[in-house]
Amino acid sequence: MSAKARIVLAALVVLAFAGMTAICLHSLEEIHYLKTFFPRTFTVQEAFYAGALELIKVAIIALPLVLLIGICLFFIRQRNHP
């Protein structure tokens, strides 16, 4: 594998990690928004359910990024194999 291909794959891994970070931070901001604007009506149980829902959303959205990272790392690790 050429050096350029490895650089492109490494850049894809970095971009995928950046995307996952953005997704996670957005989910945290949604929960913070709900807790800030509905402090009296937002119970601990509702916060738990909102957190669980955000975890499911992050898992669904981030799964393709995790697969992309795994595939890129697999190809980066290959050494001059055809």
Secondary structure, DSSP 8 states (H G I E B T S, - for coil): --HHHHHHHHHHHHHHHHHHHHHHHHHHHHHHHHHHHSTTT--HHHHHHHHHHHHHHHHHHHHHHHHHHHHHHHHHH--S--
